[in-house]
């Protein structure tokens, strides 16, 4: 069989299940570190419950994903996860899910491994959201998940550092309300409200315009240009204010 005939025949099997995201549907990709619980507890020497080197590697990976070929509006990272909001008109790879997921997982794994100096991998999934309201609710969901995880992590590691085993600390916190966990921390001199915002709410990255002063090499005159750059917010707003923050990002596409 000639190569061209063989190529056409076999590519049918390769692309038969190529699902695509329909136009008008928002793409939000979420990436999670694979086996990071084991890596952070047994192989990496990290500060607990939160480590700044790990945080910075996640932020660097988020920035990389936002500028590696896709058109994105927002990147959010907390713990070992990253959420990316695509521009509604992004049609990279013709919006094929197979390509989006494989490229994002590969780019994230490579970037994070270089940042940490150790092999690490990410998996990826896509949420297809048909309305702005669902996009806002998605990011509220991940934002509030960060808060719950942070409170639990601070309590867990407080107990561990005071001599409890992993099982004992987990059992002690099982069924406790947020108020009880806050009281546990406060009884040991930790006010959860005073902890760094990035630990409690994650961090956001988005595009902004900035003015740059330069000099025209032909005339020698000063000129002002507007360029886009990634901005980082380590003190994200809470509740409805965060919803409005996401809504404003969506409005930039109109």
Phi, psi and omega in degrees: 000135179294154182301315183299321178293317179297320180298312180297320182293313185283329179295336175300318180290328181290324187251007185299329183250031180283089175286147179233154175275128184293150174301145179087353178261130178289138174256122170237119179260137176238129179245140178230143176292135181272122180061028181291333177301314178292315183298316183289334183267334188240331188249326180264139178271091185243152172288144178242146002276349181228140184237128185290326178295317178297315177304313183295326177292322177293320178295317179297321179293321178297315178299319179298315181296329181282351183227026183255016175130339176271155174264113187240157176254324190205142172233133181232133179227137173212142182053235182252028181235155179226133173244133181239127174261118180279152170296139183303333183264005178296128179231031177303135183056029181056028178063028177285125183298319181303317181287315180303311185292317183292320180292315180298315180297319180293315180297316180296316181298316181294312183296313182294321179299318178295319180296320184268346181073015178218150180295130177211148182229155178238149166255168184217148174219163180236133168262128177257107189249122188276000182212158175300322182300320180290327175297314179299316180295324178302310183288330172297319180300311181291325179297314181287329174297321178300318181297314180297315181295322181295314180299316180294320181295317179297319178293315182301312184284336171298313180294320180298317182290343176263014170106355181285147174283171179301316180294318180296317180295318179296316180293323181295328183269345183299127177083356180284143177281168176300321180298319180293322178292319176300319180293322176301312179297315183297325180292345177248022173082017180245118174265111184303324181297336183270356181288157181305138184301323183297330178289327184268332189230003183075193182220150181241149178228134183210165180274142175220155174271140175221148181271138180231131179266127178225190180229129178290117183294340182277322185252341184079002181275152175288137177228150179248131178235156176249127181230160178259142177214163178275128176251151185238131180242112180263005182225062184297146179291170183253158168052230183297330178296324177290321176301317180293327176298314178294321179299320179295323178296320178294325181292340179292347181270350184277000000 
